[in-house]
């Protein structure tokens, strides 16, 4: 038994932070399923204490749900596709950014989605069904995806037999969510307007975060205290002697401002060179040609 537990611990320690979030989501789903079956609970009720209510007065006494809802799923396929998205997006994002940055976007995306959901249900109660509950990691995952799409929109990814720029993918996702929102409003019994509202909240956070980061502003810096606590939970590290740590306030996304600027410029150069290799120099815009010229000096 000791050997098995150590083996599981070793495997978990090798996972990245977003893969560990996948594990946590899966454990919560299985726990909810077991509680439903063993206690004969009605379907969709075993995780009530983790669900985000649509009413602000209910939220005040369940304030933790602004985060915990993003770890809760009742339907297996809802969990499966969310975690599949998270896995592939996580592999791309963690090649460019620190684990703390990924957690920043994930948790702020969840909170942004939850806040937009509650705000709209409160302000437009005649449009949206009252006493609704929100669950699922989709808003947080949307934030990660749109963050990538907005940060490097011209980066291409392989989609079956052809290449797609990331901003095409982001635009398609937003259009799907907007259509889903209005379809759900028109048919609330079969639609999911609350879920699509949360998606769009995550979209707004991911887009704004990326655009500010490109300017050298890390809007998640004020969130670092909570992220440090969460990161400590997800990161396996051996205990060492206590030491005093000085936080560098001038850092952006885990880099010094100078290093971040160099990293940012190098990413732009890589995207431009990739575009030249695929479509030739003439395919560049005037702005891209000027940037490449200045970078070559």
N, C-alpha and C positions, 0 to 999 in steps of 0.2 A: 504493500500500500504506500509506504514511504517512497519507494522508487517510482511508482506511478505518479504520485503528487509532484515529485521533483521533476519528472519528465514533462508534465503539463506546465509546471511553472517555467521551465526552461523554454518550452515552445512559445508560451505567452510573452516571455521577455524578448523574444526575437521579432515580435510583431511591431509594426510602426503604430503611431498613436491612433490613426484612423482605423486601422485593422482592429485595434483594441476596442474602439467604439463599436465596431461591428460585433465583436464578441459580447459586449455589454448589452447591446440591443437584442441579440439572440438569447442571452440568458434571461432577460426580462420577459421576452415573448414566451419562452418555455415555462417560466415560472407562472405567468398568467394562465397558460394552457393547463398546467397541472392543478392550479387552484380551482379553475373552472370545473375540471373533471372530478377532483377529489371532494370538493365542497358542494357540488351540484349547483353552482352559481349560474344565473342566466348568462347567455352568450354576450360578450362585450361589456362585462361589468367588473371583472377581476382586477383590472388596473385603474379603477376609478380614482384612486388617490394620486395617480400620476397624470391624469388627463387635465388639459387646460380648459377651464370654463369660459364661456363667451361673455359672462356678466362680470364686470369689474368688482362688484360687491362680493361675489363668490370667490374671485381671484385673490382678494385681500387676505382671506383666511387660508388660501392654498397657494401662496406666493411662489413656492418652489416649482410649481407646475409650468412656469414660463420656460423652464429648461427640461424638466422630466418628461413632458409630453413628447419631446423629440427622441425619446428612447422607448416609446411605447407603441406596440403594434398588436392587433388582434388577429388579423388575416395573414396567413403564411405568405401569400403572393405579394401582398403589400410590403412585408418585411424583406422578402427575397429580392425584389426589384430595387427597392431602396438601397439595400446593402450591396447589390451588384454595381449600381451607380457609384456608391461611395468608394468601393474598392478601386474601380478604374480611374475615377477622378482623383482619388488620393495618391495613386501612383504617379500621375502627372504633376500634381501640385507639390508633393514632397520632394520631387527632383529639383524644384526651384526655390522653395521656401522652407523655413524652419518648422519643426513640429508645433511650436508655440503659435506661429502665424496661422497654421492650419486650424488649430483649436480656436484661435481668435475668431476666424471667419465662421467656423462651424457653430459655435455657441452664440455669437452675435447674430448670425443668420436665423437661428432658432428663435431667439428673443425678438428680433425684428418681425418675423413671420407671426409670432404669437401676439405681439402688440397690435399689428395691423388687423389681425383677425378680431381681437376684442374691441378695438376702436370702431371698426365698421359695424359690428353687431350691436354696439351700443348706440352709435349715431344714426344708423339706418335700420332700426329694429322693425320697421314696417316692411322692409325688403327681405331681411334675413330671418330665418326661423329662430325663435328664442330658445334659451336653455340648451344650447348646443355644446358639444365637447370636442376638443381638438386633440388628435394624436398623430404620431408619425414623424419620421425624420426628414420628410421631403423638403421643408422650408430650409433647413440647415444645409442639405445637399444642393439645393438650388443656389444658395449663397456661394458655395464652393465652386460650382460650375460656372456661374456668371462672373465670379471673381476672375477665374482663368480666362474666360472669353473677353472680358473687358481689359484685362491686363495685357494680353498679347493677341488681339483680335485677328491678326493676319497669319498667325501660326496655323499650319495645316495639319489635319489628322486624316488617317486612312479610314474610309468608310466603304467597305466591300471592295469595289474595283476602281473607285475614284477618290480624289482628295477633297476635303471640305475645310474651309477656313473656320476657325473657332467662332467668329462672330455670326456666321450663318447658323451654327448649331444653337448659339445663345438666342438668336432672334426666333428660330423655330420653336424653342422651348417657351419663350414668352408668349408667342402667338397662341400656342396650345393652351397655356394657362389662362389667357384672357378669354378665349372661346369657351373653355371649361367653366370659368366663373359665370359668364352670362347664361350659358346653358343651364347651370345649376340654379341660378336665380329664377329662371323661367320654369324650371321643373325641380323644386327643392326636395321632393320626396325621393327622386331617383338620382339627382345630381349631388355634387359635393362642393358647394360654393365656399364654405368655410375653409376647406383644404386648399382651394385655389387662391383664396385671399392670402393664406399663409405662404404659399409658394411665391406670390408676388412680393410679399414682404421680404422674403429671403433674396429674391432677385434684386430688389432695390438696395439692400445692404451690400450684396456682393459687388454690384456695379459701382456704388459710391465708394466702397472700400478700395477697390482697384484703382479708380480714377484719382483718389487722394494719394494712394501709395505711389503712383507714377509721378506725383508732384513732390514726393518726399515726405508726405504726412501719413503717419501710421495712426489711424483713428481708433485702433484697438488698444493703444498704449494705456489708456485709463482703465482698461479691463484686465490689465496684467496681473493684478493681485489674485483674482479668481482663477485666471488661466494658470498661474504658477501653482496654485493649490491642486487644480485638476491635472496639470502636467505631472506633478509629483506623484499623483495616484497612478497615472498611466505609464510613467517611466520607472523602469526597474533600475535601482542603483544601490550600490553597497554603502553602508553607513560609514562615515568617516568623521574625523575630528571637526568640531564646530569651527566655523570661520566667518568673519565679517565680510559681507559682499557689498561692494559699491555699485549701485545701478547707474549706468550711463544713460542719462536722459536724452542724449543727442542721437541715440540709435534709432534706426528706422527698419522695421521688419527683421530685427536681429542683426543688422549691419550698422556700422558707423555711416554717417551721411555720405562721406567721401566714397566708401566702399559700395554703398547702395547705388550711388550715381554711376559708378563704374560698372556695376553689375547690370543696372538698368540699360545703359548704353550698349553693353555687350549683347544683351538679349535682343535689342532692336537690330543690331548689326547681323546677328545670327538669322533672324527672320528675313531680313532683306537679302542676305546671301542665299538663303534657301529659296527665296522667290526667284532670284536670278538663275539658279541652277535648274529650276523647273520651267521657267517661262522666258528667260533671257533678260538682258539689261533693259531693253525697251519697255518691258512690262512695268517698270518702276514708275511711281508717281514723281512729280517734280520735287515734292517734299522729301521723299525717300532718297532721291539722287543727291539732293543738297546735304542731307544728313550723312550719307555715305562719304561724300566729298570732304565734309568737315571732319569726320572721324578718321579719315586717311591722312590728315595733315599731321 
